[in-house]
Amino acid sequence: MYDFAIVGGGIVGLSTAMALSTRYPDSKIAVIEKESRLAEHQTGNNSGVIHSGIYYKPGSYKARFARRGSQSMVEFCETHGIDYDICGKVIVATSEEELPLLDNLYERGLQNELAIKKIGPEELKEIEPHVAGLAAIQVPQAGIVNYRQVSEKFAEIIEAHGGVIHLNTEVMEIHEESDQVIIETNQGSFKANVVINCAGLHSDRVAKAAGYTTDMKIMPFRGEYFMLKPEKRYLVKNLIYPVPNPKFPFLGVHYTRMIDGKVEAGPNAVLSFKREGYKMTDFSARDLAESLTYPGLWKLASKFVKEGLDEYARSFSKKLFTKSLQKLIPEIHEDDLVRAPAGVRAQAINSDGTLVDDFQIIMGKRTVHVCNAPSPAATASIEIGKEIADMVAKKFEVKEPVLI
């Protein structure tokens, strides 16, 4: 019998387990992960950006947790000897039409209490000599790290506090009773006082297995990337982003210098035919059927027909992908790019076709469900874990130490 069982061994599940093990050091904690390795999906397949929180609605979970989380992440890395670099980034307007949007984003950044700066083309050239832009926002707080390394350290701390990590353990059913929760898995049954669902791409299914049907469904959007060839990495010093298109709910293709020195370019965003579909050829009849029969997807698609078609065109055409990258760095050519591994974003969509814009945490009787935690969840992970630990303490009146 466990005090807490966390479903999902990504960075959010591990940070939650770490927060609970730190807050309740005598408690019995289990992390249940279906893969043979931790951080196999969203955590292990992202660019490693430490986000500042500039994009998000002031007062939202994303804005608050990204701002505080970037600081928490840096402190954690310094404490545990994990390489990171607060290198800063620029968000660049490349046309006259984008200048008012850049101004709006700058105001949002100020509302989110960020020490950002508007800069002109001359100062932009000093920061990123090969970028073509009319104006930009300099965001000093942004950085890079390897989130898989961070997750592995989270796991070490959990185990040092006596927590147990169960790999190759897939949740099949969840029975929420008045005094306990029973989790049926392919490796047998687990019992816990409280279960926290941090299953990422499968979080809606885990919630449903526990008896909670929400007005949202996880849609897997594959983000496809290219890498700059080593001899072309000099074109990008740090992080270079475009001004987001307010008509499209993704950030647009950008450049990311990663902590290992590689430079990533992308992503586009296309619906994956499998929830863990990292390749174009990956396919799941169940996953695709769930997506295509969900009214919310079609309502969302109807709002972004042109943008969606453009994303698919870039998916099949390296030439078009390169053209989109040339808006920021005109010197980029097709031959400078090599295909890189893709990532899959677990994005919740409401039945009315709106994106779930913020992190979504649902409280059950003896369960907690993190049903929407895409980017910047890795940046915010330490703060999300603390928040969930607070919610658990208040909801379930958990006292320290926990006694069975």
C-alpha positions as CSV (number, residue, x, y, z in Angstrom):
1,M,0.0,0.0,0.0
2,Y,1.4,3.3,-1.1
3,D,0.6,6.8,0.2
4,F,1.0,8.3,-3.3
5,A,1.2,6.6,-6.7
6,I,2.1,8.8,-9.7
7,V,1.2,7.5,-13.2
8,G,3.7,8.7,-15.7
9,G,7.5,8.9,-15.6
10,G,8.0,12.1,-17.5
11,I,9.3,15.3,-16.0
12,V,6.0,16.4,-14.5
13,G,5.3,13.1,-12.9
14,L,8.8,12.9,-11.5
15,S,8.7,16.4,-10.2
16,T,5.4,15.7,-8.5
17,A,6.8,12.6,-6.9
18,M,9.9,14.5,-5.8
19,A,7.8,17.3,-4.3
20,L,5.7,14.8,-2.3
21,S,8.8,12.8,-1.2
22,T,10.4,16.0,0.0
23,R,7.3,17.3,1.8
24,Y,6.4,13.9,3.3
25,P,9.8,12.1,3.7
26,D,8.2,9.1,5.6
27,S,5.6,8.5,2.9
28,K,5.6,5.5,0.5
29,I,5.6,6.7,-3.1
30,A,5.5,4.8,-6.4
31,V,6.0,6.1,-9.9
32,I,4.4,3.9,-12.5
33,E,5.8,4.2,-16.1
34,K,4.8,2.0,-19.0
35,E,8.1,2.5,-20.9
36,S,11.4,0.8,-20.1
37,R,13.0,4.2,-19.5
38,L,11.9,7.4,-17.8
39,A,11.3,10.6,-19.8
40,E,10.8,8.8,-23.1
41,H,8.2,11.0,-24.7
42,Q,7.6,14.8,-24.4
43,T,10.4,15.2,-21.8
44,G,13.0,13.4,-23.8
45,N,12.0,14.7,-27.2
46,N,12.1,18.5,-26.8
47,S,14.6,21.2,-27.5
48,G,15.6,21.8,-23.9
49,V,14.5,25.4,-23.7
50,I,14.1,27.1,-20.4
51,H,11.2,29.4,-21.1
52,S,10.7,32.8,-19.6
53,G,6.8,32.9,-19.7
54,I,6.6,35.9,-22.0
55,Y,3.9,34.4,-24.3
56,Y,1.3,33.4,-21.7
57,K,-1.8,35.1,-20.3
58,P,-0.9,37.1,-17.2
59,G,-1.9,35.3,-14.1
60,S,-2.3,31.9,-15.8
61,Y,-0.6,28.8,-14.5
62,K,1.7,28.9,-17.5
63,A,2.8,32.5,-17.0
64,R,3.4,32.1,-13.2
65,F,4.9,28.7,-13.3
66,A,7.2,29.4,-16.3
67,R,8.5,32.6,-14.6
68,R,9.1,30.9,-11.2
69,G,10.0,27.6,-12.8
70,S,12.8,29.1,-14.8
71,Q,14.4,30.3,-11.6
72,S,13.7,27.0,-9.8
73,M,15.2,25.0,-12.7
74,V,18.4,27.1,-12.6
75,E,18.7,26.7,-8.8
76,F,18.2,23.0,-9.2
77,C,20.8,22.6,-11.9
78,E,23.3,24.6,-9.9
79,T,22.7,22.5,-6.8
80,H,23.1,19.2,-8.6
81,G,25.8,20.0,-11.1
82,I,23.6,19.8,-14.3
83,D,24.8,21.8,-17.3
84,Y,22.6,24.7,-18.3
85,D,23.0,28.1,-20.0
86,I,20.9,31.2,-19.5
87,C,21.8,32.4,-23.0
88,G,18.8,34.6,-23.7
89,K,16.7,34.7,-26.9
90,V,15.4,37.2,-29.4
91,I,11.8,37.3,-30.7
92,V,12.1,38.9,-34.2
93,A,9.7,40.9,-36.3
94,T,10.6,40.4,-40.0
95,S,7.8,42.5,-41.6
96,E,6.0,45.8,-41.0
97,E,2.8,43.8,-40.2
98,E,4.5,42.0,-37.3
99,L,5.6,45.2,-35.5
100,P,2.3,45.8,-33.8
101,L,2.2,42.2,-32.7
102,L,5.7,42.5,-31.3
103,D,4.6,45.6,-29.3
104,N,1.6,43.6,-27.9
105,L,4.0,40.7,-27.0
106,Y,6.3,43.2,-25.3
107,E,3.5,44.6,-23.2
108,R,2.5,41.1,-22.2
109,G,6.0,40.4,-21.1
110,L,6.0,43.4,-18.9
111,Q,2.7,42.4,-17.4
112,N,4.4,39.0,-16.7
113,E,7.1,40.9,-14.8
114,L,9.9,40.1,-17.1
115,A,13.0,42.2,-17.5
116,I,12.8,42.3,-21.3
117,K,14.0,44.9,-23.8
118,K,12.8,46.2,-27.2
119,I,15.7,46.5,-29.6
120,G,16.2,47.7,-33.2
121,P,18.0,46.0,-36.1
122,E,21.5,47.3,-35.2
123,E,21.3,45.9,-31.7
124,L,19.8,42.7,-33.0
125,K,22.7,42.3,-35.4
126,E,25.1,42.6,-32.4
127,I,23.3,39.7,-30.7
128,E,22.5,37.5,-33.7
129,P,24.6,38.8,-36.6
130,H,22.9,36.6,-39.3
131,V,19.3,37.4,-38.4
132,A,17.2,39.7,-40.6
133,G,14.7,41.7,-38.6
134,L,13.1,45.1,-38.3
135,A,12.9,45.0,-34.5
136,A,13.0,42.4,-31.7
137,I,12.4,41.7,-28.1
138,Q,15.5,40.6,-26.1
139,V,14.5,38.0,-23.5
140,P,17.6,37.5,-21.2
141,Q,15.8,35.0,-18.9
142,A,15.5,32.2,-21.6
143,G,18.0,29.4,-21.5
144,I,18.8,25.8,-22.4
145,V,19.2,22.5,-20.5
146,N,18.9,18.8,-21.0
147,Y,15.6,17.8,-19.4
148,R,16.3,14.1,-19.6
149,Q,19.3,14.7,-17.3
150,V,17.1,16.8,-15.0
151,S,14.5,14.0,-14.9
152,E,17.2,11.4,-14.0
153,K,18.2,13.6,-11.1
154,F,14.6,13.9,-10.0
155,A,14.4,10.1,-10.0
156,E,17.6,9.8,-7.9
157,I,16.1,12.1,-5.3
158,I,12.8,10.1,-5.3
159,E,14.6,6.8,-4.8
160,A,16.9,8.4,-2.1
161,H,13.7,9.2,-0.2
162,G,12.6,5.6,-0.5
163,G,10.3,6.0,-3.5
164,V,10.0,3.1,-5.9
165,I,9.9,3.5,-9.7
166,H,8.1,0.8,-11.7
167,L,9.1,0.7,-15.3
168,N,7.5,-1.4,-18.0
169,T,4.2,-1.1,-16.0
170,E,1.2,0.0,-18.0
171,V,-2.0,1.1,-16.3
172,M,-5.1,-0.8,-17.5
173,E,-7.8,0.1,-15.0
174,I,-8.2,2.4,-12.0
175,H,-10.8,1.8,-9.2
176,E,-11.3,4.8,-7.0
177,E,-12.8,3.7,-3.7
178,S,-13.8,5.6,-0.6
179,D,-10.6,4.8,1.3
180,Q,-8.1,3.8,-1.4
181,V,-7.4,3.7,-5.1
182,I,-6.6,0.4,-6.9
183,I,-4.5,0.5,-10.0
184,E,-4.6,-2.5,-12.3
185,T,-1.5,-2.8,-14.5
186,N,0.1,-5.4,-16.7
187,Q,2.4,-6.1,-13.8
188,G,-0.3,-6.6,-11.2
189,S,-2.3,-4.4,-8.8
190,F,-1.1,-1.4,-6.8
191,K,-3.0,0.2,-4.0
192,A,-2.5,3.8,-2.9
193,N,-4.2,6.4,-0.8
194,V,-3.9,9.0,-3.5
195,V,-3.1,8.7,-7.2
196,I,-1.8,11.5,-9.4
197,N,-2.2,11.1,-13.2
198,C,0.7,12.7,-15.0
199,A,0.4,10.5,-18.1
200,G,1.0,13.2,-20.7
201,L,-0.2,11.9,-24.1
202,H,-2.5,9.4,-22.3
203,S,-3.7,11.6,-19.5
204,D,-7.3,11.9,-20.8
205,R,-7.4,8.1,-21.0
206,V,-6.1,7.6,-17.5
207,A,-8.6,10.1,-16.2
208,K,-11.4,8.2,-18.0
209,A,-10.1,4.9,-16.6
210,A,-10.6,6.5,-13.1
211,G,-14.2,7.5,-14.0
212,Y,-13.6,11.1,-15.0
213,T,-14.8,12.2,-18.4
214,T,-13.8,15.8,-19.4
215,D,-14.8,18.1,-22.2
216,M,-11.4,17.8,-23.7
217,K,-9.3,15.2,-25.6
218,I,-5.6,15.0,-26.1
219,M,-4.5,15.5,-29.7
220,P,-1.0,14.5,-30.6
221,F,0.7,17.1,-32.8
222,R,4.0,16.0,-34.2
223,G,6.7,18.7,-34.4
224,E,9.3,18.0,-37.1
225,Y,12.8,19.4,-37.0
226,F,16.0,19.8,-38.9
227,M,19.5,20.2,-37.6
228,L,22.0,22.7,-39.0
229,K,25.1,20.9,-40.3
230,P,28.1,21.5,-37.9
231,E,29.8,23.9,-40.3
232,K,26.7,26.1,-40.4
233,R,26.1,26.3,-36.6
234,Y,27.9,29.7,-36.5
235,L,24.7,31.2,-38.1
236,V,22.9,30.8,-34.7
237,K,24.4,32.1,-31.5
238,N,21.5,31.2,-29.1
239,L,17.7,31.2,-29.4
240,I,15.9,32.9,-32.3
241,Y,12.1,33.0,-32.5
242,P,9.6,34.6,-34.8
243,V,6.7,36.7,-33.7
244,P,3.9,34.2,-33.0
245,N,1.0,34.3,-35.5
246,P,-2.1,35.2,-33.3
247,K,-4.2,33.3,-35.8
248,F,-2.4,30.0,-35.2
249,P,-1.8,28.4,-31.8
250,F,1.8,27.4,-32.3
251,L,5.0,29.5,-32.0
252,G,6.3,29.0,-35.6
253,V,9.6,27.6,-36.8
254,H,12.6,28.9,-34.8
255,Y,16.2,28.2,-34.1
256,T,17.5,26.6,-30.9
257,R,21.1,26.2,-29.8
258,M,20.9,23.1,-27.6
259,I,23.1,22.4,-24.6
260,D,25.3,20.0,-26.5
261,G,26.1,22.7,-29.1
262,K,23.8,21.4,-31.9
263,V,21.4,23.8,-33.5
264,E,17.8,22.7,-34.1
265,A,15.5,24.4,-36.6
266,G,11.7,24.0,-36.5
267,P,9.2,22.7,-35.7
268,N,6.2,22.6,-37.9
269,A,3.1,21.1,-36.3
270,V,1.0,18.4,-37.9
271,L,-1.5,15.9,-36.5
272,S,0.2,12.7,-35.7
273,F,-1.6,9.5,-36.7
274,K,-0.5,7.9,-33.4
275,R,-0.2,9.4,-29.9
276,E,3.4,8.5,-29.8
277,G,4.0,8.9,-33.5
278,Y,7.4,10.3,-34.0
279,K,7.6,9.3,-37.7
280,M,5.4,10.1,-40.6
281,T,4.7,6.4,-41.0
282,D,3.7,5.7,-37.4
283,F,0.1,4.7,-37.2
284,S,-2.5,3.6,-34.7
285,A,-6.0,2.8,-35.8
286,R,-7.4,3.5,-32.3
287,D,-5.5,6.8,-31.9
288,L,-6.4,8.1,-35.4
289,A,-10.1,7.0,-35.0
290,E,-10.3,8.9,-31.7
291,S,-8.9,12.0,-33.3
292,L,-10.9,12.0,-36.4
293,T,-14.2,11.3,-34.7
294,Y,-13.7,14.1,-32.2
295,P,-15.8,17.2,-33.1
296,G,-13.3,19.5,-31.4
297,L,-10.6,18.6,-33.9
298,W,-12.7,19.5,-36.9
299,K,-13.9,22.7,-35.4
300,L,-10.3,23.7,-34.7
301,A,-9.2,22.7,-38.2
302,S,-11.9,24.8,-39.7
303,K,-10.5,27.9,-38.1
304,F,-7.0,27.3,-39.4
305,V,-7.4,25.7,-42.8
306,K,-4.7,27.7,-44.6
307,E,-2.2,27.5,-41.7
308,G,-2.8,23.8,-41.3
309,L,-2.2,23.2,-45.0
310,D,1.0,25.2,-44.8
311,E,2.2,23.1,-41.9
312,Y,1.5,19.8,-43.9
313,A,3.2,21.3,-47.0
314,R,6.4,22.0,-45.0
315,S,6.2,18.5,-43.6
316,F,6.6,17.0,-47.1
317,S,8.8,19.7,-48.7
318,K,12.2,20.5,-47.4
319,K,12.3,23.4,-49.8
320,L,9.2,25.0,-48.2
321,F,10.6,24.3,-44.7
322,T,13.8,26.1,-45.6
323,K,11.9,29.0,-47.1
324,S,10.1,29.5,-43.7
325,L,13.5,29.4,-41.9
326,Q,14.9,32.0,-44.3
327,K,12.6,34.7,-43.0
328,L,14.8,34.8,-39.9
329,I,18.1,33.9,-41.5
330,P,18.3,34.5,-45.2
331,E,21.7,32.7,-45.5
332,I,20.1,29.3,-44.7
333,H,19.9,26.9,-47.6
334,E,18.4,23.4,-48.1
335,D,21.8,21.8,-48.1
336,D,22.5,23.3,-44.6
337,L,19.8,21.1,-43.0
338,V,19.6,17.5,-42.0
339,R,16.5,15.8,-40.7
340,A,16.3,15.5,-36.9
341,P,14.2,13.4,-34.6
342,A,10.6,14.7,-34.1
343,G,8.7,15.4,-30.9
344,V,5.0,15.0,-30.2
345,R,3.1,17.6,-28.2
346,A,0.1,16.4,-26.1
347,Q,-2.3,19.3,-26.6
348,A,-5.8,19.1,-25.1
349,I,-8.7,20.4,-27.3
350,N,-12.1,21.2,-26.0
351,S,-15.2,19.9,-27.8
352,D,-16.0,23.4,-29.1
353,G,-12.7,23.4,-31.0
354,T,-10.8,25.7,-28.7
355,L,-7.3,24.8,-27.4
356,V,-7.0,24.3,-23.7
357,D,-4.7,27.2,-23.3
358,D,-3.4,26.7,-19.7
359,F,-2.2,23.8,-17.6
360,Q,-5.3,21.8,-16.6
361,I,-5.4,20.0,-13.2
362,I,-8.6,18.2,-12.2
363,M,-9.3,17.0,-8.7
364,G,-11.1,13.7,-8.1
365,K,-12.1,12.0,-4.9
366,R,-8.8,10.3,-4.3
367,T,-7.1,11.2,-7.6
368,V,-5.5,14.2,-9.3
369,H,-5.4,14.5,-13.0
370,V,-2.9,16.7,-14.9
371,C,-4.9,16.7,-18.2
372,N,-3.0,19.4,-20.1
373,A,0.7,20.0,-19.6
374,P,2.4,20.8,-22.9
375,S,5.2,23.3,-23.2
376,P,6.4,25.1,-21.0
377,A,5.7,22.2,-18.6
378,A,9.3,21.1,-18.5
379,T,10.5,24.6,-17.5
380,A,7.6,24.8,-15.0
381,S,7.9,21.2,-13.8
382,I,9.3,22.0,-10.3
383,E,6.6,24.5,-9.7
384,I,3.9,22.2,-11.0
385,G,5.1,19.5,-8.6
386,K,5.0,21.9,-5.7
387,E,1.5,23.1,-6.7
388,I,0.2,19.5,-6.9
389,A,1.7,18.7,-3.5
390,D,-0.1,21.7,-2.1
391,M,-3.4,20.7,-3.7
392,V,-3.0,17.2,-2.4
393,A,-2.3,18.5,1.1
394,K,-5.4,20.7,1.1
395,K,-7.8,18.3,-0.7
396,F,-6.9,15.2,1.2
397,E,-5.8,16.8,4.5
398,V,-2.5,15.0,4.3
399,K,-0.4,15.6,7.4
400,E,3.3,15.1,7.8
401,P,4.3,12.4,8.2
402,V,1.8,10.3,6.3
403,L,0.8,7.1,8.2
404,I,-0.7,4.0,6.7
